[in-house]
Amino acid sequence: MGTHLTRRHFLLSSGVAAAAVPLAGTAGPALAAAAPRVRVDTHPVFDRAGRAHGVPPALLAALSHAQTRWQDHDGRPSSSLGYGPMHLVDGAAAAEARSRVGKDAGATPAVLDTLGDAVRVSGIGAEAVRSDPAANIRATAALLADHQRRAGRPVGVDTDPAQWFATVAATSGFATAAGQLDVADTVVATLRTGGRVEMAGGSRLFLPASRRTAVPERQRAPLRRRATLARRERDRDGTESPRGLDIEWIPAPYEQYGEGPGDYGNHDLADRPRSPKITHLVVHDTEGEWEGVLDLVTDPTYVSWQYSLRSADGHIAQHALAKDVCWHAGNWYMNMHSIGLEHEGFAAQGAPWYSEAMYRTSAALVRHLARKHDIPLDRAHVIGHDQVPGTTTATIPGMHWDPGPFWDWEHYFDLLRAPLYRGTSRRRAKRGDVVRILPGFVGNQQPVTGATPSGPRDTNFVTLRVAPAPDAALVNDLGLHQTGQPATTEVSDISARATAGTEYVVADVDGDWTAIWFLGTVGWFLNPRRHPTARVVQHPVGRVRPKRGTTAKVYGRAYPEAAAYANPADVQPVSPLGYVLGEGQMYAVGDLDPVTDYYKAKTFSPDTPGDHVNIVGRDRYVQINIGHRIAFVRRAEVDVLR
């Protein structure tokens, strides 16, 4: 998600021995060596701004965490034109953008001009507020204090931060009651439970919990009533909306557009989760902006997905019911068993599109869906589009790679209340252990080229090499590179990436380097003993290895055996991919017993005899991590080690 507050702006003057340490930044040698715990609300940048304007420093720190997780983005604006660690919104520029697309287009939600207001009350120049994080925080403190005074509420560094609830909401940058309530509630929750950002070098920014901060119901109630009224006025017919989430119904059409029985779109009717079962949630990005995305999903000749999420404010639109099968994953078996969530943004950019507001509403929606459909909250079942396997070897190069290297999976799972470090140990990994990749996001700047903007970026993966050396060649994905080209560091090349939360079996250890079984070979990654980038899973689901003296094939689908089909014309090929698990290799299990089935849906009419039926087989599979993507192996070809 871009960079955090950088060394050139913020130096810790006390509390950490020996050297000045940045509030956050890249995981350089000094940072890794000191591994400090930096208390953010007493750091000079928040403390001085708060004291200068009579605002509790903890409130400023909690607001920055809620808006950007203390990130600076090097002066670049977010998709809603928010700047700096406080996400001050350039409302004048946003209004101009809205006028260009038309006020009813919905491409750019209405926002408040908090940047302009902060410049006016603070006297700090607009360019400094945009580009200098310290000025950005001071200007926000001035804006909060000005609004609090005009509302007749108390001002002072020792005031209860909860008494600033209405002020935080009104100056959040969001024009809707739902957006304002989300930010203000998040600030109070952060004050009560604390906030943290853990960096790749082992250091941690933290805001301590303050259980004495009460939820200010008198200030919250009017905003909650406005948000509830707005939800009731919105056309929500057909949505499956969890409590507290404002979800708009924009249906994906189920229409016949030609004379043939198969000339229809853009999804299939079904009776999920009774049949087929819903087992996965797939995170996508749209590779397009909001207005164009809605045009596509409402086109019967295009494809579909269940939910879209807007970058600027996390607003959600639902397009199809969970019971129906949308066409989003590029793999029919995965379509059958998944719900697709498209997030407005571009994988090669990450931030500014992957906003904190969108992370929060997406996580709330995924928590609801996982609970409703009994889907485990782990990285074997909540996956990226970049983890969906190809259906055959020929389709592997064309599979998608979103949401890409800049989606913060570790933070996302924190928001899901299922942190990825849960159930792991920092003990030294040894051969045969299952490890979970946990490099941290902030400061984990792995080699990536072709991203926009270019330059060092925080990433969600570790780089795999063919030997335990930083200059060794990258592990190659021969399914992706079928014409013999080597692996690269291009943003779209996932060949040599093991992504946060994914699990693998240790093949070897050499000092600070660990090797894992990956794509039928071994991949080495730097895993320092002091600050590990992978942790040992204490109770793994299991491991698989080919039966003694054999190899095992790998599949992109868990389709039934031919005998399961009543009509021989319906038989789907059980096509192995080009990868092979060699004798003695072991891979981590994601699901011990995925459903073996094929949902036949070939015609528009659900009443067509023999169509819209789920064909269930007896052959059994195991879901594993073969490389960057998940895959399936047949139980008959492997031993399962529990």
N, C-alpha and C positions, 0 to 999 in steps of 0.2 A: 504493500500500500504506500509506496513512496518512502521518503526519508523522514526521520524524526528530528526533533530539535537538535541542531548540529553543534559541533565543537566550536565553530567560529562565533557562535552567538552566546552560548551558555557554559560557564565554567563553575564547577562546584568549589566554593571557597573554604568549606569546612566539612567535617564529618567523614571524609575519606582520607586515609593517610597517604603521605608521600607525594601525591601528584594531583594536579587539577584534572578532573574527570568530567567529560561532557554529560549534560543531563540525559542526552541520548545521542546516538549516532552510529557510525560504523563500528564493528567489533575489532578495533585496532589493538595493537599489542598492550598499550597501557590499560585499556578498558578490560581486556581479557585477564591481565595479570591481577588487577585490583579486584575485579568482580564485585563492585560495590552494590549496596542497597541504597538507592537514592530516594529519600523521602521528598516527594514532589511539593507538598504544600509548604514546606519550610525552605525550599530552594529559593535563592534570591529573586529569580525572575517572577515567580508568583507572589512571594512574600512582599517584595517592594511595590509591585503594582497594586496589591490589595491594600497595603498600608497607606499608599499615596492617595487612594480614593475611598477608603473606608469600606472595603469589600473583604469579607473573610477569604484569606488565601486558599483555604480548602475548597471553598465554593468555586473559585476560579479554576483550580486544578481539576475538580470534578466536572465542570462544564467543558473544559478542554478535552478531557478524557471521553466524555459523551459525544462530542462533536467530531473529534479526529484521533483520539487515543494519543494525544500529545504529539501529533505529527505536524511538520512544517511544510512538506511538499516543495521545498526550495522556491517558494514564491509562486508556484503554479496554482491556478484555481481548480476547484473541484468542478464536477459537471453542472452544479447549480451556482457556479461562480462564487464559491466560498473560499476565502483566503486565510492562510496562516493556521496556527494551532487552535485558534478560537473560532475558526470557520466564519469569519465576518463576510456577509454576502453582499456583493455588488448588485444591489437591487435595481439600480438605474440601467445597468447593462443587461440584466435579466429581463427587465420590462421591454427593452428594445428587442431582445431576442424573441420574446413572446409576440410582439407586434409583427415581426417578420413572418412567423409561422401561422399567425391568426390566433385570436384569443380563445377560440373553441377547439383548437387542434389538440391540446393536451400534451404537446411535446415538451413544454417547459412549464412546470407548475408555478403558480404565483408565489413570490417570496417577498420578504421585507428587506428594505435597504439598510441593513445593520452596519455595513461598512460606511455608507454615507453618514449615518447617524453618529457612529463612533468617531469619525473624522471631525464632525461638527462640534461635538461636546468635549473632545479631548484636545483639539487644536493640533493634533499630529497630522502631518501630510498624508494624503491618500497612498502615495507610492510607498512610503515607509510602512504604513499599516499593511499593505499587500506583501511586502518583501522582507520586512524585518520582524521576526517572531516576537522579540521583546516589545517592540512598538505595538504589535498586534494585540498582545496581552494587556498592555497599559491602556490602549484605546478601549478595549472591551471592559476593563474595570471602570473606566470613566463612564461608559454607556450604562452599565448596570447601576452604578451609584446615582446617575442622573434620573433614570427611570424610577428607582426606588424612592428617591426624594419626592419626585413629582406625584407619586402614588400615595405619599404620606406615610410610608413605612420606614422603620428604623434603619439607619446606616451606621456602619462601624465594623472594624475587624473582629470584634468579639460578639457580634450579633449571631443568633442562631441561623445557620445557612438555610434552614427550612423556611424561614420567613421571607426568603428571596424567591420562593417558588413561582409566583405570578410574574415577577420581573424576569426570571430566566425564561419562562414560557414566551413572554411578549417580545423578548430580544433574541430569540432563538434563530431567527431568519425565516421561519416557516409561517405562512399565512393561515394555514388550516389549524383548526383546534386539535385535530388528531396529531399533526406534526409537532405542535407546541407541547401537547401533553406528553408525547413520547420523550422529547428531550428533557423536560422538567422531571418526569418520573425517573428517567435514567440517572439524572444528576443526584436526586435524593437517594436512589438505590446505591449509587457509587459512594456517596457519603456514609451511608449506613453499613455497607458491607466491605467498602474499600475498593480500590482499583489497582491494577498492576499491568506492567508491560515487561515481559522477560525477553532479554536480548540474546542473540546467538553467542556472544562472548561470555555469558554467565551472569552479567550484571542485571539488576532489576530496578526499574522505576516503580515506586509504589505510593499509594495514598492510603494511610491507615484507616481502618473502620472506626466509625463513631456511632455506636448504637444509640446514643442519646439524641440523635437527630430524628425527630418525629416526622411522620407524614402529615403535611399541613392540609388537612381536609377542608378547612374553611376557604383556603385559596384554591384548592384543587377542584372542589365541587362544581363551581361555575364552568370551568374549562371542560370537565368531564361531561356535564350536561350538553354543552355545545357540540362536543365530539359525538355524543350519542345521537343527538338530533340530526346531525349531518349524515350519520350512517343510515338513519331511518329514512331520510329524504332521498338517499341515493337508490337507484334501481338495483336491488340486490337479488332479484328473483333468480333462483337457481344456484346461488353460491353456497359453498360449504365452508362457512366462515367460522373460525374459532372465536370464542369470546374475546373481545378487546382488539381484534384486528379489523380494520376497515377494508373490505375486499369488494371490488367493483366487478360486475358480471358483464363481460364482453365476449359473447359466445363465438367459439369456432364453429363454422357451419358444417352441418352434416347434410350434404346436398349432392344430387346427381347432376352432372354438368354435360353428359353425353348420352348417346343412345345405348352404349354397351353396359352390361351389368356391373362392370368394374370401373366405369367412368364416374367416379364419385370422390368426394373428399369431405373434410380433410382429416378424419379419424374414423375409428370403428366403434360401433356399439358393442357393449359387453355387459357382463354381470359380475364385475370384480367387487370385492375381493373373494366372493364365493368361488368364482372360477373365471379367469385365472387368478391366482393369488398375487397380491401386491407385496413385493419383497425389497424393492430398491427405490431410493429417491435420487434423481439425477440432477446435478447442478450444472447449468449451462450459462454462457453469456450470449447476448443477442447478436453481437457483431453488427449492430445497427442502433439507431436512436429510437426513442419511444414511439413516435408517431409512425415511423416506417414499420416498426415491429408489429404494431396493432393492425396496420394495413395487411401485412403478410398473414397473420394468424386468422384474419377474417376472410381470407381468400380460399374458396373451396378447392382450388387447384394447387394450393400450397400444402405445407405440412402443419402440424399442430403440437401443442404442449398444454399442460393443465394451467400453469400460472406464469404471469410475467411480473417482474418487479422493477419499479422505476428507480433509477440511480439517485435523483435529486432528493427524494424524500422517503424512499422505501415503499411507496404506494403499490398495492397489489391489484392486479386484474386476473380474474379466473376466466378460463375459456372453455373448459370441458370438465365434466364430473369425473371423480376418481374411478367410477365404475367402468368408464369407457377407455379404450386404448388409443392413445395419441401417437402420432408418428414423429418422434423427436430424437431417438437415440441412434438411428442408422443401423439398428440391429433389432429384428422383429422379436426375438426372444426377450431382449431387454425392454422393448416397448410393452410387451405383454405383461411384464412384471414390475413396471416402474411408473412413477409419477415424475413428470418433467417440470423443472422450474427454470425459466429463462430470466437472467439478470441483465438489465440494460448495461451495455459496456462493450469493451474491445479487449480481447485477451492480450494483445501486444502492448496495451497501455496499462491495464490494471487500474491503479489510481491514475486519474481522479474519478473513474467511473465506479469502482468498488467502494461505495461510500459507507460510512458507519451506520447511517439510517437504514440503508438497504441490507447490510449485514444483520441488523437487529430484527427487522421485520421478517427477513428470510428465515432466521433462526427460530423465531416464534412460530412461523408457519410450519417449518420442518418438525419442530417439537410436537406440534399438534398432529401432523400427519403420521409421524412415527408412533405416537401413542395410540392413535385411532386404528392403525393397521398393524400394530405389533411388529414394527420394524426396528431392529437393533440400531442404536445410535453409535455406530462405529464406521470406520472407513472402508469396510467391506460391503456396507449396505447404503451408506450416504456417500455417493461417489460423484466425481466429476465426469463430464462428457468425455474427457480425455482418458478415462479408465474403462470406457465401454469397448469391448473387444470387437474386432472385425468378425464377420460371419464366415468368411473364407479367406484363404491366403491372399487372393487377388484383391480383396476389399481393404486390406490393412492400410496401405498407403493413403487411402482416401478418408480414413476415420478422422474425426475432429479432435482438436487438442485444447478446447476451452474447458474450464475457465482459465487455464494456463498457469504459468509459474508465479503470477503475482496475486493469486487468490490466497488469503491468509487462512488456511485450514485450521491451524491451532487456535486462533482467535475465534473462528466460527464455532468450533466445538466447545470453547469456553462459553459462548453465548447459548449453545445448545444445552448447557449445564451437564455436559458429558466430556470433561477435559481429557485430552488425549494422553496426558501423563498418568491418568488414573490406571491403576493395575500394573504399573511398570516399576522397575528397580534400576538404580544407578550403578549396580554392581557391574564389574567387568564382564563383558560378553565373552563366551567361549563357544567352540564349535558345537553345533547342534541346537544352540539357543534360538528362540524366536525373538527378534528385535523389532521394535516399532520406531520408525524414522521420526525423530523429533528435533530438528535442527534449530528451532526458533525461527521467527520470521524477521524480526528487526535485527539488522546487521548481518543477516545470512545472505551475503552477496555472492552468489554463485555465477559462473560465467554465462551470460546471455547476450546474444547479439541480435540486431534487427528489431529490438524493442523501441517503442516511441513513448516518451523521450528516451534517448540513449543514455549511456553512462551507468555507473553502479546503481543497482536496484536491489531492494530486499526481495528475496525469493522464498519459495516454500519447499525446496528440495535439496538433496545432496547430490553431487556429481559422482558418477561411477566411472572408474578407470580400470584398465585391464591388468594393472599392477599397482602395488602400494607405493606410488610416487606421484607427486603433483604434476609432473610433466608426461606421465604415461598417457597412451591413447585412450580416447573415450570408448566405453563399451558400445558396441554397435547393435542396432535392432535390424536384423536381416529381413524381418518381415516388412518393416517400414522402408528400408533401403534395398529393394530387390534387384537393382541393377548394378550393385557392387560399390556404390558410393559410400564413403565413411560417414560416421556420425559427426554432427556439428554442434555448435553452441547456438544455432539459430533459435529464436524464440519458439518456433513451431516444432522443433525437433526434440521429441521426448525420449529419444533412444537411451540416453545415459542418465536418466533422472529417477531417483527414488523419492517419492513425495511424502510430505508430512502425514503421519497417521497410518501409512501403509506398513505391512509387516512382512518380514522375510526371515529365512533361516540362515544362521551364520555358517559359512563354509570354512573360514580361516581367520586368524588374527595375526597381525604383524605390527607390534608396537602400537602406535596411535592409529593404525589403519585396520579396518574391518572389511572382510569380504563376505558377500551374500550370494546365494544362488539366484540368478537373474537371467531370464531368456535362454536357459539351457547352458549358461556359462557362469563365471563368477565376475562380480563387479566389486571393486575396492573403493571405499570412501573413507575420508578422514573422520576419525571418531575419537578425539582426544580423551584421555582418561579423566582429565580435570573437568572438561566441559563437553560431555558426550553429545553427539548429534543423533544417537539412537539409544534407546533404553530397552533393557531386557523385559519381555512380557512375562509376568509372574505366572499367569494361568492361561496360556494360549489355547485357542480352540483346538488346534492340532497341527500336525505336519503330515505331508504325504511324500512318499518316495516310490519310484518304480519298483515293481516286484523284482526279487533277486534274479539277476541274469538277464533282465529285459530293460527296454526303454518304454516310455509312456507318451502317447499322443496328447495333444492339447486341442481343445475345441472352444469356439466362440459362442456356442449355444448348447443347451442341455436338451436336445430334441429326443423324442421317443424312438425306440427301435421300430423297424418296419412292421412287425407283427401287431403293433398297437393300433394301426390304422384299419378301419373297417373297409375303406375304399383304397385299393392299391394306387389309384391316381393321386391320392392326397399325400403319399409318403414323401417326407422331406429328407433330403440327403443329410447324413451325419458326417459332415466334412471336417477333417482335421485341419488345423492351421499348420503353418510351416515350422513351428517350434516343436522340439522334442525334449522331454525330460530324460537326461542321461542316467545310466545306472549309478546309484549312490547319491544322486542329487536329492535335495529336500526343499520343499516349498511350504509356506505358511498357509493354513486353511482359513478361508474367510467364512465359509458356510459348509457344514458337513453334509447337508442333504438338500440341495436346491431342487425345486420341482422339475420333474422331467415331463414336459408337455409341449404341445403345439396348438395355439389358438388359430383355427381356420376361419378367416374372414376375407372372402374374396369378392362378395357382391354387396350392392347397396342395400337390398332388402334384407332385414333380419329374419324374414319368414321364408327365405329360400331353403328348401330341404337340404340337409347335410351341410349347411353353412352356419357361421357364427356358433361353432361348437369347439369345445376344448378337448383335445385328444391327449390322454395321459398314458405314459409308458411305465414300464417296470425297470428299465435300465436305470442305474443309479450313477450320479456324478458327485464330484466335490468341487466347490469353487475355491480357487487359489489366486494368489498374486503371481503371475508368470513373469512380469516385468513391471513397466509402468501401468499396464492395464490388468484387469482381472481376466480370468479364463476358467475353463472347466476341464477336469480330467475324469475319465471313467473309473468307477470304483474297481472294476474288474482288472484294471491295469496297474493299480497302485496299492501299496500298504498305507493304511491310515494309522499314524502314531498319535495317541491321545496324551 
